């Protein structure tokens, strides 16, 4: 029998190469090839594949009409914002991957969730990075009692599963998956082979015994989850924990969820006693708005089923360099370049001689086209140095011809703006025609294009 040989596997696309290369020829990723040991020679693998198959009578193929609809049982995590992102709670037998930058608050969030779940459920908290004393100190700071919370500091998957068999927990939390290793798998902890083997073991445990498992995943310098890309495909849900460490706001969102929507977000603030839920993020994001200052406009975006108000700020300053600078924080850079080109072509505003700096207050990232009208208003206000009315809010998508296109959930956005206290709202004319009522407690300004909103600046002058 031939000895096992090594092969280099791309962590992004699983391309296999007999030798190491700096750039993956399949997906083009740099420094993504990681060495793995093939345990089964090709000759044995070929004989295994061509060997006669055996019919599995316990798991036969069934017609779609004969399949029964599953009844997914959910349990609350004790935090409404997390339940919202998960689609109503933690599904029994599911595996959830939580990722975020170092120091963002992942361990704090999971320890608080463990405290809430430990009231009615048995929780096993596995830490491969901290000692028992460190976890106890953080639990004391967060006032976590954990009546039915068990702490295990271990990195061997066999010992972790053995402790799970002894304790019989309802939920297992692992911090982090990159520190756990399998004795029968080659490679260092965190390598492709180790991460895949450990994750498969946890998934098998969750599905066979109905245990909900929360895994913590590190991120690399590019901001994506470290390890093989297949890790995200293996789990049931992938959740990102976002925010600036220098700010108190944290946002949690799902980029994959087999049991719910991926459009919902949860908002938290980081305090002395851990993470606190923000049930009304609109008031938080628009509080402290400057008055009589140019370049500010409020927008209402939809995050799943929740309308959220955010403040868009634009600073337009004359440049002394031949190529003006463009900076966007919380907005898509390419979309900003498109909107600036529309203003230059349709309104004749010479942004080619101006530096443009755009920012969304609160660390929120907006990728919805419905924010175009607010960005346009902020840019014109900053260019002309004319403040917009402080009680004005704008929504709408802007096309290349300068037209204002219809958006979804217009009535819900109008009601949210009126609830917060705004008196005027700019919406697309197509949405204005379809409104069921004229009495929303707010003045509605319909706009067919960017030419219609110039009237707002004439009034301001």
C-alpha positions as CSV (number, residue, x, y, z in Angstrom):
1,X,0.0,0.0,0.0
2,X,1.4,3.4,-1.0
3,X,2.1,6.0,1.6
4,X,-0.2,9.0,1.8
5,X,0.9,12.0,-0.1
6,X,0.3,15.7,0.4
7,X,-1.9,17.9,-1.8
8,X,-2.6,21.6,-1.8
9,X,-6.2,22.7,-1.5
10,X,-7.6,26.2,-2.1
11,X,-9.5,27.4,1.0
12,X,-11.9,29.5,-1.2
13,X,-12.9,27.2,-4.1
14,X,-11.4,23.8,-3.0
15,X,-9.2,23.6,-6.1
16,X,-6.6,20.8,-5.7
17,X,-3.0,21.1,-6.8
18,X,0.0,18.8,-6.4
19,X,2.3,21.7,-5.6
20,X,2.0,25.0,-3.9
21,X,1.2,28.2,-5.9
22,X,0.9,31.8,-4.8
23,X,-2.3,32.3,-6.8
24,X,-5.1,29.9,-7.2
25,X,-5.6,29.2,-11.0
26,X,-9.3,28.5,-10.4
27,X,-10.7,31.4,-8.4
28,X,-7.7,33.8,-8.5
29,X,-7.3,34.1,-4.7
30,X,-3.8,34.8,-3.4
31,X,-2.1,32.6,-0.7
32,X,-5.2,30.4,-0.4
33,X,-3.5,27.0,-1.1
34,X,-3.1,25.0,2.1
35,X,-1.4,21.6,2.4
36,X,-3.5,18.6,3.2
37,X,-2.5,14.9,3.6
38,X,-4.5,12.5,1.4
39,X,-5.2,9.5,3.6
40,X,-6.5,7.3,0.8
41,X,-4.4,6.6,-2.3
42,X,-6.1,7.2,-5.7
43,X,-6.0,3.4,-6.6
44,X,-7.9,2.5,-3.4
45,X,-10.3,5.4,-4.0
46,X,-11.0,4.3,-7.5
47,X,-11.7,0.7,-6.5
48,X,-14.0,2.0,-3.7
49,X,-16.0,4.0,-6.2
50,X,-16.4,1.4,-8.9
51,X,-17.3,-1.4,-6.4
52,X,-20.9,-2.5,-6.4
53,X,-23.4,-0.4,-4.5
54,X,-25.8,-1.7,-1.8
55,X,-29.4,-0.5,-1.6
56,X,-30.2,1.2,1.7
57,X,-33.7,0.1,2.6
58,X,-33.8,2.3,5.7
59,X,-33.3,5.5,3.7
60,X,-35.1,5.0,0.4
61,X,-35.9,7.7,-2.2
62,X,-39.4,9.2,-1.7
63,X,-41.7,11.2,-3.9
64,X,-42.0,14.9,-3.0
65,X,-45.8,14.5,-2.5
66,X,-45.2,11.9,0.2
67,X,-42.9,14.0,2.2
68,X,-44.3,15.6,5.4
69,X,-43.7,19.2,6.3
70,X,-41.2,19.5,9.2
71,X,-42.2,21.3,12.3
72,X,-39.2,23.3,13.3
73,X,-39.3,24.0,17.1
74,X,-37.7,27.2,18.1
75,X,-36.4,28.4,21.4
76,X,-35.8,32.0,22.3
77,X,-32.3,33.1,23.0
78,X,-33.5,35.7,25.5
79,X,-32.5,38.6,23.3
80,X,-35.2,39.8,20.9
81,X,-32.7,41.3,18.4
82,X,-30.9,37.9,18.0
83,X,-34.3,36.1,17.7
84,X,-35.3,38.6,15.0
85,X,-32.1,37.8,12.9
86,X,-32.5,34.1,13.4
87,X,-36.1,34.2,12.2
88,X,-37.9,33.8,15.5
89,X,-35.4,31.9,17.7
90,X,-32.9,29.1,17.7
91,X,-34.1,26.1,15.8
92,X,-33.5,22.8,17.7
93,X,-30.8,20.7,16.0
94,X,-29.4,23.6,14.0
95,X,-25.8,24.7,13.7
96,X,-25.2,28.5,13.7
97,X,-21.9,30.2,12.8
98,X,-21.2,33.6,14.4
99,X,-18.4,35.6,13.0
100,X,-16.9,39.1,13.6
101,X,-13.7,41.0,14.1
102,X,-11.6,40.5,17.2
103,X,-12.8,42.5,20.2
104,X,-16.2,43.3,18.6
105,X,-18.1,41.5,21.4
106,X,-18.8,37.9,20.2
107,X,-17.8,36.2,23.4
108,X,-19.8,38.8,25.4
109,X,-22.9,38.2,23.3
110,X,-22.7,34.4,23.6
111,X,-22.1,34.6,27.4
112,X,-25.2,36.8,27.7
113,X,-27.2,34.4,25.5
114,X,-25.9,31.5,27.7
115,X,-27.2,33.2,30.8
116,X,-30.7,33.6,29.3
117,X,-30.9,30.1,27.9
118,X,-29.6,28.6,31.1
119,X,-32.8,29.6,32.9
120,X,-34.8,26.8,31.2
121,X,-32.2,24.9,29.2
122,X,-28.9,23.2,30.0
123,X,-26.0,25.0,28.2
124,X,-22.4,23.7,27.6
125,X,-20.0,26.6,26.9
126,X,-16.8,25.3,25.4
127,X,-13.9,27.7,25.2
128,X,-10.6,27.0,23.4
129,X,-9.1,30.4,23.9
130,X,-9.8,31.4,27.5
131,X,-9.3,29.8,30.9
132,X,-12.1,29.2,33.5
133,X,-10.8,32.2,35.5
134,X,-11.1,34.5,32.5
135,X,-14.6,33.4,31.8
136,X,-15.6,33.7,35.4
137,X,-14.3,37.3,35.5
138,X,-16.3,38.3,32.4
139,X,-19.4,36.5,33.8
140,X,-19.0,38.5,37.0
141,X,-18.7,41.8,35.1
142,X,-21.8,41.0,33.0
143,X,-23.8,39.7,36.1
144,X,-24.2,36.3,34.5
145,X,-25.3,33.7,37.0
146,X,-25.9,30.7,34.8
147,X,-27.8,28.3,37.0
148,X,-27.6,25.6,34.4
149,X,-24.5,26.8,32.5
150,X,-21.5,24.5,32.3
151,X,-18.0,25.8,31.3
152,X,-15.5,23.5,29.6
153,X,-12.0,24.6,28.5
154,X,-11.0,22.0,26.0
155,X,-9.8,21.9,22.4
156,X,-10.0,18.1,21.6
157,X,-13.3,17.3,19.8
158,X,-13.4,13.7,21.2
159,X,-13.2,15.0,24.8
160,X,-15.8,17.7,24.1
161,X,-18.3,15.2,22.7
162,X,-17.6,12.9,25.7
163,X,-18.4,15.7,28.1
164,X,-21.6,16.4,26.1
165,X,-22.7,12.8,26.4
166,X,-22.2,13.0,30.2
167,X,-23.9,16.4,30.7
168,X,-26.7,16.0,28.0
169,X,-26.9,19.7,27.2
170,X,-29.6,21.3,25.1
171,X,-27.3,23.9,23.6
172,X,-23.5,23.8,22.9
173,X,-21.5,27.0,22.4
174,X,-18.0,26.7,20.9
175,X,-15.6,29.6,21.1
176,X,-14.0,29.2,18.6
177,X,-14.1,26.5,15.9
178,X,-10.6,27.3,14.7
179,X,-9.1,26.2,18.1
180,X,-10.7,22.7,18.1
181,X,-8.8,19.8,16.6
182,X,-9.5,16.1,15.7
183,X,-6.9,13.5,16.7
184,X,-7.5,11.4,13.6
185,X,-7.2,14.3,11.2
186,X,-3.9,15.6,10.0
187,X,-3.0,19.3,10.1
188,X,-2.8,22.0,12.8
189,X,-5.9,23.4,14.5
190,X,-7.5,25.9,12.2
191,X,-6.4,24.2,9.0
192,X,-8.8,23.2,6.3
193,X,-8.9,19.5,7.1
194,X,-9.2,20.1,10.9
195,X,-12.0,22.7,10.5
196,X,-14.0,20.5,8.2
197,X,-13.6,17.4,10.4
198,X,-14.5,19.2,13.6
199,X,-17.5,20.9,12.0
200,X,-18.8,17.7,10.5
201,X,-18.6,16.1,14.0
202,X,-20.6,19.0,15.6
203,X,-23.2,18.8,12.8
204,X,-23.6,15.1,13.2
205,X,-24.1,15.6,17.0
206,X,-26.7,18.4,16.4
207,X,-28.7,16.5,13.9
208,X,-28.7,13.1,15.6
209,X,-29.5,14.4,19.1
210,X,-31.4,17.6,18.4
211,X,-28.8,19.8,20.1
212,X,-28.5,23.4,19.0
213,X,-24.9,24.4,18.4
214,X,-23.4,27.9,18.2
215,X,-20.0,28.1,16.6
216,X,-17.7,31.2,16.7
217,X,-15.5,31.8,13.6
218,X,-12.6,34.1,13.3
219,X,-12.2,36.5,10.3
220,X,-9.1,37.1,8.2
221,X,-7.7,40.5,7.3
222,X,-10.1,40.7,4.3
223,X,-13.1,40.5,6.6
224,X,-14.3,37.1,5.5
225,X,-14.6,34.0,7.7
226,X,-11.2,32.3,8.2
227,X,-10.9,28.7,7.0
228,X,-12.5,26.8,4.1
229,X,-15.5,28.4,2.3
230,X,-17.3,25.1,2.7
231,X,-17.6,25.9,6.4
232,X,-20.3,28.4,5.5
233,X,-22.1,25.9,3.3
234,X,-22.1,23.2,6.0
235,X,-23.8,25.1,8.7
236,X,-27.5,26.2,8.8
237,X,-27.0,29.9,9.5
238,X,-24.1,32.3,9.2
239,X,-24.3,35.5,11.3
240,X,-22.0,38.5,11.1
241,X,-21.4,40.8,14.1
242,X,-20.5,44.2,12.7
243,X,-19.6,47.6,14.1
244,X,-16.7,49.9,14.9
245,X,-14.8,49.0,18.1
246,X,-14.4,52.7,18.9
247,X,-18.2,53.2,18.8
248,X,-20.8,51.7,21.1
249,X,-23.2,50.5,18.3
250,X,-23.1,46.9,17.2
251,X,-25.2,45.4,14.3
252,X,-25.8,41.7,13.8
253,X,-27.1,40.4,10.5
254,X,-27.5,37.0,8.8
255,X,-25.9,36.3,5.4
256,X,-27.3,32.8,5.3
257,X,-30.3,31.3,7.1
258,X,-32.1,28.1,6.2
259,X,-34.9,28.8,8.7
260,X,-35.6,32.5,8.1
261,X,-34.9,35.7,6.2
262,X,-31.4,37.1,5.6
263,X,-32.7,40.7,5.5
264,X,-33.3,41.3,9.2
265,X,-30.7,43.1,11.4
266,X,-30.4,43.4,15.2
267,X,-28.9,46.6,16.9
268,X,-27.1,46.7,20.2
269,X,-25.1,49.1,22.2
270,X,-22.0,48.1,24.1
271,X,-22.0,49.2,27.8
272,X,-20.3,48.4,31.1
273,X,-22.6,45.5,31.6
274,X,-22.3,44.0,28.1
275,X,-24.5,44.4,25.1
276,X,-27.9,46.1,25.4
277,X,-30.7,45.7,22.8
278,X,-31.9,48.7,20.9
279,X,-35.5,48.1,20.1
280,X,-36.0,51.5,18.4
281,X,-32.8,52.1,16.3
282,X,-34.3,54.9,14.3
283,X,-34.4,57.3,17.2
284,X,-30.8,56.3,18.1
285,X,-29.4,56.9,14.6
286,X,-31.1,60.2,14.0
287,X,-30.5,61.7,17.5
288,X,-28.1,64.5,17.7
289,X,-28.6,65.7,14.2
290,X,-27.0,69.1,13.4
291,X,-29.3,72.0,12.8
292,X,-28.9,74.5,9.9
293,X,-25.8,72.7,8.6
294,X,-25.5,71.9,4.9
295,X,-24.9,68.4,3.6
296,X,-27.3,66.5,5.9
297,X,-30.3,64.5,4.9
298,X,-32.3,61.7,6.6
299,X,-33.3,58.5,4.8
300,X,-35.6,55.6,5.7
301,X,-34.3,52.2,4.6
302,X,-35.9,48.8,5.0
303,X,-33.9,46.1,6.9
304,X,-36.1,43.1,6.4
305,X,-39.5,44.0,7.8
306,X,-38.1,46.9,9.9
307,X,-37.9,50.5,8.6
308,X,-34.9,52.3,10.0
309,X,-34.0,56.0,9.8
310,X,-30.4,57.0,9.2
311,X,-28.6,60.2,8.6
312,X,-26.5,60.7,5.4
313,X,-23.8,63.3,5.6
314,X,-22.0,64.8,2.6
315,X,-19.0,67.2,2.8
316,X,-18.1,68.8,-0.6
317,X,-14.9,70.9,-0.6
318,X,-12.9,72.4,-3.4
319,X,-9.8,70.4,-4.3
320,X,-6.4,71.7,-5.2
321,X,-5.4,68.5,-7.0
322,X,-6.2,67.5,-10.6
323,X,-8.0,64.3,-9.5
324,X,-10.7,64.9,-6.8
325,X,-11.0,62.6,-3.9
326,X,-14.1,60.4,-3.3
327,X,-14.6,58.7,0.1
328,X,-17.7,56.8,1.2
329,X,-18.3,55.2,4.6
330,X,-21.4,53.1,4.9
331,X,-22.3,53.5,1.2
332,X,-21.3,51.7,-1.9
333,X,-18.5,53.6,-3.6
334,X,-19.5,52.7,-7.2
335,X,-23.1,53.8,-6.5
336,X,-21.8,57.2,-5.2
337,X,-19.7,57.7,-8.3
338,X,-22.8,57.0,-10.4
339,X,-24.9,59.5,-8.6
340,X,-22.2,62.2,-8.8
341,X,-22.0,61.6,-12.6
342,X,-25.8,62.0,-12.8
343,X,-25.6,65.4,-11.0
344,X,-22.8,66.6,-13.3
345,X,-24.6,65.5,-16.5
346,X,-28.2,66.5,-15.7
347,X,-27.8,69.5,-13.4
348,X,-24.4,70.8,-14.5
349,X,-22.9,70.7,-11.0
350,X,-19.1,70.7,-11.4
351,X,-18.2,68.0,-8.9
352,X,-15.0,67.4,-11.0
353,X,-13.4,70.2,-9.1
354,X,-14.7,69.1,-5.6
355,X,-13.6,66.5,-3.1
356,X,-16.6,64.5,-1.8
357,X,-16.8,62.8,1.5
358,X,-20.0,60.8,2.4
359,X,-20.8,59.1,5.7
360,X,-23.7,57.2,7.3
361,X,-24.0,58.1,11.0
362,X,-23.9,55.3,13.5
363,X,-21.8,52.8,11.5
364,X,-24.8,51.5,9.5
365,X,-24.1,50.2,6.0
366,X,-26.7,51.1,3.4
367,X,-26.9,49.1,0.2
368,X,-30.5,49.8,-0.8
369,X,-31.1,51.9,-4.0
370,X,-34.0,53.6,-2.1
371,X,-31.3,55.8,-0.4
372,X,-30.3,57.5,-3.7
373,X,-32.6,60.5,-3.2
374,X,-31.3,61.3,0.2
375,X,-27.7,61.0,-1.1
376,X,-28.6,63.3,-4.0
377,X,-30.1,65.9,-1.6
378,X,-27.1,65.7,0.7
379,X,-24.7,66.2,-2.2
380,X,-26.6,69.2,-3.7
381,X,-26.9,70.7,-0.2
382,X,-23.1,70.3,0.4
383,X,-22.2,71.6,-3.0
384,X,-24.4,74.7,-2.8
385,X,-23.8,75.1,1.0
386,X,-27.6,75.5,1.6
387,X,-29.0,73.6,4.6
388,X,-32.1,71.4,4.1
389,X,-35.1,71.7,6.4
390,X,-34.4,69.8,9.5
391,X,-37.8,68.1,9.4
392,X,-37.3,66.7,5.9
393,X,-36.7,63.0,5.0
394,X,-36.2,61.6,1.5
395,X,-36.5,58.1,-0.1
396,X,-36.4,57.0,-3.7
397,X,-34.2,55.4,-6.4
398,X,-32.5,57.6,-9.0
399,X,-31.8,56.4,-12.5
400,X,-29.2,57.5,-15.0
401,X,-31.6,60.0,-16.7
402,X,-32.2,61.7,-13.3
403,X,-35.7,60.1,-12.9
404,X,-37.0,59.0,-9.5
405,X,-38.1,55.4,-9.6
406,X,-40.6,53.7,-7.3
407,X,-39.6,51.9,-4.1
408,X,-41.1,49.1,-2.0
409,X,-42.9,49.5,1.4
410,X,-43.5,53.3,0.8
411,X,-46.4,53.5,3.3
412,X,-44.4,51.8,6.0
413,X,-41.5,54.3,5.5
414,X,-43.9,57.2,5.6
415,X,-45.5,56.0,8.9
416,X,-42.1,55.5,10.5
417,X,-40.9,59.0,9.5
418,X,-44.1,60.5,10.9
419,X,-43.7,58.5,14.1
420,X,-40.2,59.8,14.7
421,X,-41.5,63.4,14.2
422,X,-40.6,64.4,10.7
423,X,-42.9,66.8,8.9
424,X,-42.0,66.4,5.3
425,X,-41.0,63.4,3.2
426,X,-39.9,63.2,-0.5
427,X,-41.1,60.0,-2.3
428,X,-41.2,58.9,-5.9
429,X,-44.3,60.1,-7.9
430,X,-45.2,56.5,-8.7
431,X,-45.5,55.7,-5.1
432,X,-47.5,58.8,-4.4
433,X,-50.1,57.8,-7.0
434,X,-50.7,54.4,-5.2
435,X,-51.1,55.8,-1.7
436,X,-54.3,54.7,-0.1
437,X,-54.7,57.8,2.1
438,X,-53.5,61.4,2.2
439,X,-53.6,61.6,6.0
440,X,-50.3,60.2,7.4
441,X,-49.6,63.1,9.7
442,X,-46.8,64.3,7.4
443,X,-46.5,66.4,4.2
444,X,-45.8,64.2,1.2
445,X,-43.7,65.7,-1.6
446,X,-43.8,63.7,-4.8
447,X,-40.9,63.8,-7.2
448,X,-40.6,62.6,-10.8
449,X,-36.9,63.4,-11.0
450,X,-34.1,65.3,-9.5
451,X,-35.3,68.5,-11.1
452,X,-38.4,68.5,-8.8
453,X,-36.3,68.5,-5.6
454,X,-34.5,71.7,-6.7
455,X,-37.6,73.5,-5.4
456,X,-36.6,72.6,-1.9
457,X,-33.4,74.6,-2.2
458,X,-35.2,77.6,-3.6
459,X,-37.4,77.6,-0.6
460,X,-34.4,77.2,1.7
461,X,-32.7,80.2,0.0
